[in-house]
């Protein structure tokens, strides 16, 4: 295997933010470094081997390190694909790896490229200490991992080679959870205490660890890591389970327990109800799928159910009017909130093979949550509001909708009603959280 002769190489660094500045200083010990920064008010330090250049010059160098926010990386690679030197090696330095590797594979397949995640930053880097570099090779250039592992080792870095998918699964927890908790603690504005326990001091350390990271870095870390959805969902569920234990006196019922949900069998409300019962350790709970909010309120008033679980708002779809209006009209009160992640699926009949349906049916909330997707893929297709997502699936299965119609509902409806999935996760927000409320008769 041919080694990389780094003595005759010229490096360029795209992006001169907090990490970019650190990386430029480190690189300058081993060769000439050209720096490009699109913020003209930012200039590199006047040091030996460091020079500020325009983008055209920076893209023609031997090794190009991308130290730009991941939210800007895909467009940067696309826009500059034809401007990179054909003999260059492109190395992205983002904290998420799967997507940058895919962007480089798709847009610069004939230019050598590699993913690297330095597990250190301006506040944690120290020469001659345990500074670890995670290397995630592209399948197009697998040999680069070993070659650059040797280079980084010669620069006194420890290295570890793993796949981009493995990296993102791991970092979603090791970094994602830490930053999530840290940002929650920052929002709490924790006070200085006269009883500083060891655990409290550890929490303050986590809070301080996140002080120097921008909100964009935190957001990008979650939005651009495909593995973060599972972590985020587990975090929400665990948080709710712990808080539910504290409030257990509000939900302790002896004997059989009845919960009414707004939705038909297979609806997101039914899934949320199953999770709520499990979180609250209600073993004898029975769920009644009552389709509409009005029927849930009626069931409460007549004593047919003990608690109602109703969606009240969504980040994209906004307030659920049926729930809000019902609270104003009925003698009920809210006893708790329950966040639940909703993943919308586009489905059709198994026996129909079409690309464009005559119409798309679902609950108004689901249609609003998928507004951008529907506008992009089905701009001229009629959107029809129905009482419930799962009811739409049942109607399509039973022939009560046109055979060449599509519906939007939960993945559960696929097997429940014998449909096929046209597309998964079509909601506009990856973290499509719907807030549910538990309601009792006052």
C-alpha positions in Angstrom: 0.0 0.0 0.0 1.4 3.3 -1.1 2.0 5.9 1.7 1.1 9.5 1.5 4.1 11.9 1.2 2.8 14.8 3.4 6.1 16.7 3.2 5.3 18.2 -0.3 1.5 18.7 0.3 -0.3 22.0 0.6 -3.4 21.9 2.8 -6.4 24.1 2.6 -9.1 24.6 5.3 -12.6 25.7 4.3 -14.2 27.4 7.3 -12.5 29.4 10.0 -14.9 29.0 12.9 -13.9 27.9 16.4 -12.8 24.4 15.3 -11.4 25.6 12.0 -9.0 28.0 13.8 -7.8 25.1 16.0 -7.3 22.8 13.0 -5.4 25.5 11.0 -3.0 25.9 13.9 -2.4 22.2 14.2 -1.9 21.8 10.4 0.5 24.7 10.2 3.0 22.6 12.2 3.2 20.1 9.3 3.0 22.3 6.2 1.6 25.3 4.4 -2.1 26.0 5.1 -4.4 28.1 2.9 -7.6 29.3 4.6 -10.9 30.3 3.1 -13.6 31.9 5.2 -16.8 33.4 3.6 -17.1 35.8 6.5 -14.9 38.6 5.3 -14.7 40.1 8.8 -12.8 37.0 10.0 -9.1 36.8 9.2 -6.6 34.1 10.2 -3.9 34.8 12.8 -0.7 36.1 11.4 1.4 32.9 11.8 4.0 31.1 9.8 2.6 28.8 7.1 -0.9 30.3 7.3 -2.3 32.3 4.4 -5.8 33.7 3.7 -7.0 32.9 0.1 -10.1 33.0 -2.1 -12.2 30.0 -2.6 -11.0 29.2 -6.1 -7.4 28.9 -4.8 -8.4 26.9 -1.7 -10.2 24.3 -3.9 -7.2 23.6 -6.0 -4.9 22.3 -3.2 -3.8 18.8 -2.5 -5.8 18.1 0.6 -9.0 20.1 1.4 -10.5 19.9 4.9 -14.1 20.9 5.1 -14.7 22.6 8.5 -18.1 24.1 7.7 -21.4 23.5 9.4 -23.0 20.3 8.2 -26.2 22.3 7.3 -24.2 24.1 4.6 -22.1 21.1 3.5 -24.3 19.4 0.9 -24.9 22.7 -1.0 -21.2 23.6 -0.8 -20.1 20.2 -2.2 -22.7 20.4 -5.0 -21.9 24.0 -6.0 -18.2 23.4 -6.0 -18.0 19.8 -7.4 -16.5 21.0 -10.7 -14.0 23.3 -9.0 -12.1 20.8 -6.8 -8.8 19.7 -8.1 -9.2 16.3 -9.7 -6.1 15.1 -7.8 -7.3 16.4 -4.4 -8.4 14.5 -1.4 -11.5 16.0 0.3 -11.9 15.3 4.0 -15.0 16.4 5.9 -14.6 17.1 9.6 -18.2 17.1 10.7 -19.5 15.4 13.9 -22.0 13.4 11.8 -20.7 11.1 9.1 -23.3 9.2 7.1 -24.8 12.1 5.2 -21.5 13.9 4.3 -20.1 10.6 2.9 -23.3 10.2 0.8 -23.0 13.8 -0.4 -19.4 13.3 -1.5 -20.2 9.8 -3.0 -23.0 11.3 -5.1 -21.4 14.7 -6.1 -17.6 14.0 -6.4 -17.3 10.3 -7.0 -14.2 10.7 -9.1 -12.4 12.8 -6.4 -10.8 11.0 -3.4 -12.8 11.7 -0.3 -12.9 10.6 3.4 -14.8 11.3 6.5 -13.1 12.3 9.8 -14.5 13.3 13.2 -12.0 14.7 15.7 -13.3 13.9 19.1 -11.8 17.1 20.6 -12.3 20.8 20.2 -10.8 24.1 21.1 -11.6 23.6 24.8 -10.5 20.0 25.1 -7.5 19.7 22.7 -4.1 19.3 24.3 -0.9 18.4 22.4 0.5 14.9 23.3 -2.6 13.8 25.0 -5.4 11.4 24.1 -6.7 13.3 21.0 -8.8 10.8 19.1 -9.6 10.9 15.4 -12.5 8.8 14.2 -12.0 7.8 10.5 -15.1 6.8 8.4 -14.1 5.7 4.9 -16.3 5.9 1.8 -16.9 2.6 0.0 -15.6 4.3 -3.1 -12.1 4.9 -1.5 -11.7 2.4 1.4 -7.9 2.5 1.1 -7.8 6.1 2.3 -8.7 5.1 5.9 -5.5 3.3 6.5 -3.3 5.8 4.7 -4.7 8.7 6.7 -4.6 6.8 9.9 -0.8 6.6 9.5 -0.7 10.3 8.7 -2.7 11.3 11.8 -0.6 8.9 13.9 2.6 10.6 12.7 1.0 13.9 13.9 0.5 12.3 17.4 -3.2 11.5 17.1 -4.9 8.3 18.1 -7.1 6.9 15.4 -10.0 4.5 15.1 -11.6 3.3 11.8 -15.3 2.5 11.8 -18.2 2.8 9.3 -20.2 6.0 9.0 -23.3 4.2 10.1 -21.6 2.7 13.2 -20.2 6.2 14.0 -23.6 7.8 13.8 -25.3 5.2 16.0 -22.6 5.6 18.6 -22.3 9.4 18.5 -26.1 9.8 18.8 -25.7 8.6 22.4 -22.2 9.5 23.4 -22.4 13.1 22.1 -26.1 13.6 21.4 -27.5 12.7 24.8 -24.7 14.7 26.5 -25.5 17.8 24.5 -29.3 17.3 24.9 -29.0 17.1 28.7 -26.5 20.0 28.8 -28.8 22.3 26.9 -31.8 21.3 29.1 -29.7 22.2 32.1 -28.7 25.6 30.6 -32.3 26.4 30.0 -33.0 25.7 33.7 -30.3 28.3 34.8 -29.1 26.1 37.6 -28.2 28.0 40.8 -25.1 27.9 42.9 -26.0 25.7 45.9 -24.8 25.6 49.5 -25.1 21.8 49.3 -22.9 20.9 46.3 -23.3 17.1 46.0 -21.0 15.2 43.7 -23.9 14.5 41.4 -24.9 18.1 41.2 -21.3 19.1 40.4 -21.3 16.5 37.6 -24.4 18.1 36.2 -22.8 21.5 36.2 -19.8 20.0 34.4 -22.2 18.7 31.6 -23.7 22.2 31.5 -20.4 23.9 31.1 -19.3 21.3 28.5 -22.0 22.7 26.2 -21.4 26.4 26.9 -19.0 26.9 24.0 -21.1 25.0 21.4 -23.4 27.0 19.2 -27.1 26.3 19.0 -26.5 25.5 15.3 -24.0 22.8 16.2 -26.5 21.2 18.6 -29.3 21.4 16.1 -27.2 20.1 13.2 -26.0 17.2 15.4 -29.6 16.0 15.9 -31.1 16.9 12.5 -28.4 15.5 10.3 -27.7 12.3 12.2 -30.2 9.7 11.0 -29.6 7.7 14.2 -30.6 10.6 16.4 -34.3 10.1 15.9 -34.3 6.8 17.9 -32.2 8.5 20.6 -34.5 11.5 20.8 -37.6 9.2 21.0 -36.1 7.1 23.8 -35.1 10.3 25.6 -38.7 11.6 25.5 -40.1 8.3 26.5 -37.7 7.9 29.4 -38.3 11.4 30.6 -42.0 10.9 30.6 -41.7 7.6 32.4 -39.7 9.1 35.2 -42.0 12.1 35.6 -45.0 9.8 35.5 -43.6 7.8 38.5 -43.4 11.1 40.4 -47.0 11.9 39.5 -48.2 8.4 40.1 -50.9 9.4 42.6 -52.8 11.0 39.7 -53.0 7.8 37.7 -53.4 5.1 40.3 -56.5 3.1 39.6 -57.6 -0.1 41.1 -59.1 -2.9 38.9 -59.6 -2.6 35.1 -58.7 0.7 33.6 -60.3 2.3 30.5 -58.6 4.8 28.2 -60.3 6.5 25.3 -58.3 7.8 22.3 -59.2 10.0 19.4 -58.7 7.7 16.4 -59.6 4.4 14.8 -57.8 1.1 15.3 -54.3 1.6 13.9 -54.2 5.3 14.5 -51.3 7.2 16.1 -53.6 8.0 19.0 -53.9 4.2 19.7 -50.1 3.8 19.5 -49.7 6.8 21.9 -52.3 5.2 24.2 -50.4 1.9 24.3 -47.2 3.7 25.1 -49.0 5.8 27.8 -50.4 2.7 29.5 -47.0 1.1 29.5 -45.2 4.2 30.8 -47.7 4.4 33.7 -47.4 0.6 34.5 -51.2 0.0 34.0 -51.3 -3.7 33.3 -55.1 -4.0 33.1 -55.6 -1.1 30.8 -58.1 -1.3 27.9 -58.0 1.2 25.0 -61.2 2.3 23.3 -60.7 3.8 19.8 -63.4 6.4 19.6 -62.4 8.0 16.2 -63.2 11.7 17.1 -62.5 14.0 20.0 -66.2 14.6 20.5 -66.8 10.9 21.1 -63.9 10.8 23.7 -65.5 13.7 25.6 -68.9 12.1 25.4 -67.4 8.8 26.8 -65.9 10.7 29.7 -69.1 12.5 30.5 -71.1 9.2 30.5 -68.5 7.4 32.5 -67.7 4.8 29.8 -63.9 5.6 30.1 -61.8 6.9 33.0 -59.3 8.9 31.0 -59.2 10.4 27.5 -55.9 10.8 25.6 -56.2 13.5 22.9 -53.6 15.2 20.6 -53.5 18.9 21.3 -50.8 20.3 19.1 -48.1 19.5 16.6 -44.9 21.5 15.6 -46.1 21.7 11.9 -49.8 21.0 12.0 -50.4 23.5 14.9 -53.3 23.2 17.4 -55.8 20.3 17.1 -59.0 22.3 17.0 -61.3 19.4 17.9 -59.4 18.9 21.2 -59.2 22.6 22.1 -62.9 23.2 21.2 -64.0 20.2 23.2 -62.2 21.3 26.3 -64.1 24.6 26.1 -67.5 22.8 25.6 -67.2 19.9 28.1 -66.8 19.8 31.9 -63.3 18.2 31.7 -59.8 19.1 32.8 -56.3 18.3 31.7 -54.2 16.2 34.0 -51.0 15.7 32.1 -49.0 16.1 28.8 -47.5 13.3 26.8 -45.1 13.9 23.8 -45.2 11.3 21.0 -43.2 11.1 17.8 -45.4 10.6 14.7 -44.0 9.1 11.5 -46.4 9.5 8.6 -46.6 6.9 5.8 -48.2 7.2 2.3 -50.1 4.1 1.4 -52.2 2.6 -1.4 -54.0 -0.6 -2.2 -51.9 -3.7 -2.8 -53.6 -4.5 -6.1 -53.0 -1.0 -7.6 -49.8 0.0 -9.4 -49.8 3.7 -10.1 -47.4 6.6 -9.6 -50.0 9.4 -9.4 -53.2 8.8 -7.3 -56.6 10.5 -8.1 -56.7 11.9 -4.5 -54.9 11.7 -1.1 -57.0 11.2 2.0 -56.2 11.7 5.7 -56.9 13.7 8.8 -56.3 17.5 8.4 -53.5 17.3 10.8 -51.7 14.6 8.8 -52.1 16.6 5.6 -50.7 19.7 7.2 -47.7 17.8 8.7 -46.8 16.6 5.2 -47.6 19.8 3.4 -44.2 20.4 1.8 -43.8 16.7 0.8 -47.2 16.7 -0.9 -46.5 20.0 -2.7 -43.3 18.6 -4.1 -44.4 15.2 -5.1 -48.2 15.6 -5.8 -48.8 19.3 -6.5 -51.9 18.7 -8.7 -53.5 15.9 -6.7 -56.7 16.5 -4.7 -56.2 16.4 -0.9 -59.3 15.2 1.0 -59.8 15.7 4.7 -61.2 12.7 6.6 -62.2 12.1 10.2 -59.1 10.0 11.1 -55.9 8.7 9.6 -56.6 5.1 10.4 -60.2 5.5 9.3 -58.9 6.6 5.9 -56.9 3.4 5.7 -59.9 1.3 6.6 -62.1 3.1 4.0 -59.5 2.5 1.3 -59.3 -1.2 2.2 -63.1 -1.6 2.3 -63.6 0.1 -1.1 -65.2 3.2 0.3 -62.5 5.4 -1.3 -61.5 5.2 -5.0 -59.2 2.3 -5.7 -56.6 4.6 -7.2 -56.5 6.9 -4.1 -53.7 7.1 -1.6 -54.0 7.7 2.2 -51.6 9.0 4.9 -51.6 7.0 8.1 -49.3 5.1 10.6 -47.2 2.1 9.5 -49.5 -0.1 11.6 -52.3 0.4 9.1 -50.2 -1.4 6.4 -50.7 -4.9 7.9 -54.0 -4.1 9.7 -55.8 -3.1 6.5 -53.8 -5.0 3.9 -52.3 -1.9 2.2 -48.8 -1.3 0.7 -46.5 1.5 1.6 -45.7 4.0 -1.2 -43.3 6.1 0.9 -42.1 6.2 4.6 -41.6 9.2 6.9 -43.1 11.8 4.6 -43.7 14.3 7.4 -42.0 17.7 6.9 -40.2 17.5 10.3 -38.0 14.5 11.1 -38.8 15.1 14.8 -42.5 15.2 14.3 -43.6 15.5 17.9 -47.3 15.6 18.7 -48.2 16.7 22.2 -51.1 14.7 23.7 -53.1 15.6 26.8 -54.7 13.3 29.3 -58.2 14.5 30.2 -60.6 13.4 33.0 -64.2 14.4 33.9 -64.1 17.3 36.3 
